[in-house]
């Protein structure tokens, strides 16, 4: 390539930053749980789901377990009494 292909008198010029006409708003504070406050339009809502309604779940499990134990105990008592009655003990 010849020297004529490159500009010889080009001097670098700094770019000039133009301030915005209106100041930008300060970002809103994030919610306490660390999630965004608003899902952008068109974006999927992939945030963490809120707490599930677990009212009575522990009580239900305890009640069901206790009922099962009583039922099993009654069945064992019934079988033992019938065997004793059958053998004459």
N, C-alpha and C positions, 0 to 999 in steps of 0.2 A: 504494500500500500504506500501511496505517496503521502508526503507531509501535508498536502493540501486537503486531505480527507479529515484531518483533525483540526478543531478550532484552536488557534494559537493565542488569541487575546481574551479568552473567556476567564473571567475572574469569579470566584465563588461569591454569591450574595447570600447573606443570612435570611432565613425566612422570617417574616414578621407575623407575630401572633396578634390576632385581633380579639379583644375582649368581647364576651357575649353581651348582647344588648340588655338582657334581663338576667339577673342572678339565678342560679339554679336553686331548687328547693333542697333543704337538708333531708337526708333519708329518714324514713319513719323508723321508730324503734322496733326491734324485732319482738315478737311475742315471747312470753316467758318460757314456753316449751321448746324454743329453738327452731320453730317452723316459720315459714314466710307467712305474712299476714294476708296476702292476696295472691292467688294463682294467676299468672299471666294469661291473657286471652289466647286460646289455642293450645295451651300447655296441658299436659296430663296432670291430674291431681294425684301425685304419688306420695303424699305426705303420710306421716304416721297416723294410723287410725286412733280415734279417741278410745277411752277405756270402755270395755264392754259392760253391759248391765249384768253384774254378777250377784244381784240381790238374792239371798237365800241359797246360793249354790252350796256353801259349806254346810248349812243346816240340812239341806236335802241329802247330801252324801252321808252325814252322820246318822240321820234318821233312817235312811235305807239300810246302812250297815247294821244298826242296832236291831232293826226289824228282821234282817236276815239271820242274825245271831240267835234271836229269840225263836224264830221259826225252826232253825236247825236244832236248837236245844229241845224244843217240844217234840220234834221227830225222833230224836235219840231217846228221850224219856218214854215215848210211846212204844218204840221197838223193844227197849229193855223190859218194860212191864209185860209186854206180850210174851216175850221169851221166858220170863220168870213164871208167868202163869202157865205156859205150855209145858215147862219142865217140872213144875210143882215145887220150885224153890222158894 
